[in-house]
Amino acid sequence: MSVGTAALRAAWNLRVLALFLLGPVVGVVLVSVVFGMPEGLIRIAAVVFLFSLATFGILVRGELRRLMVPRRPPAG
């Protein structure tokens, strides 16, 4: 399995967690459009999103390492 294919598979395995990244983004956009948000709050939300994205990246790296470990054939 190539690294690119394994990376896509690792991201696919964590697709449910990726939904937790989309929820806050959609919420901030909706609140900003409907009520208007000060620029400072938008920047804070962007920093929190980047932190969440970095955490997700760490999880994807761990999943990628798990997928790249060669599997041993079953004993017997």
C-alpha positions as CSV (number, residue, x, y, z in Angstrom):
1,M,0.0,0.0,0.0
2,S,1.5,3.4,-1.0
3,V,1.7,6.2,1.5
4,G,-0.9,8.3,-0.5
5,T,-3.4,5.5,-0.5
6,A,-2.7,4.8,3.2
7,A,-3.2,8.5,4.0
8,L,-6.5,8.6,2.3
9,R,-7.6,5.4,4.0
10,A,-6.5,6.8,7.4
11,A,-8.5,10.0,6.8
12,W,-11.5,7.8,5.7
13,N,-11.3,5.8,8.9
14,L,-11.6,9.0,10.9
15,R,-14.4,10.5,8.8
16,V,-16.9,10.6,11.7
17,L,-14.4,12.7,13.8
18,A,-14.0,15.0,10.8
19,L,-17.7,15.9,11.1
20,F,-16.9,17.4,14.5
21,L,-14.6,19.8,12.7
22,L,-17.4,20.9,10.3
23,G,-20.1,21.6,13.0
24,P,-18.3,24.5,14.7
25,V,-17.4,26.0,11.3
26,V,-21.0,25.9,10.1
27,G,-22.2,27.3,13.4
28,V,-19.7,30.3,13.3
29,V,-20.7,31.1,9.7
30,L,-24.4,31.0,10.5
31,V,-24.1,33.2,13.6
32,S,-21.9,35.6,11.7
33,V,-24.4,35.8,8.8
34,V,-27.5,36.1,10.9
35,F,-26.4,38.2,13.9
36,G,-23.0,39.5,12.9
37,M,-19.9,38.7,14.9
38,P,-17.1,41.0,16.0
39,E,-13.8,40.4,14.1
40,G,-12.1,39.4,17.3
41,L,-14.5,36.5,17.9
42,I,-14.1,35.3,14.4
43,R,-10.3,35.3,14.9
44,I,-10.6,33.4,18.1
45,A,-12.9,30.9,16.4
46,A,-10.3,30.5,13.6
47,V,-7.5,29.8,16.1
48,V,-9.7,27.2,17.8
49,F,-10.4,25.6,14.4
50,L,-6.7,25.5,13.6
51,F,-6.0,23.8,17.0
52,S,-8.8,21.3,16.3
53,L,-7.3,20.7,12.8
54,A,-3.9,20.1,14.3
55,T,-5.3,17.6,16.7
56,F,-7.1,15.8,13.9
57,G,-3.8,15.7,12.0
58,I,-2.2,14.0,14.9
59,L,-4.9,11.4,14.9
60,V,-4.6,10.9,11.2
61,R,-0.8,10.4,11.6
62,G,-1.4,7.8,14.3
63,E,-3.9,6.0,12.1
64,L,-1.5,6.1,9.2
65,R,1.2,4.5,11.3
66,R,-1.2,1.8,12.3
67,L,-2.1,1.1,8.7
68,M,1.6,1.1,7.6
69,V,2.6,-1.6,10.1
70,P,3.1,-4.9,8.2
71,R,0.5,-7.5,9.2
72,R,1.7,-10.9,10.2
73,P,-0.1,-13.9,8.8
74,P,-2.3,-15.8,11.2
75,A,-0.4,-18.5,13.1
76,G,-1.5,-22.0,12.5
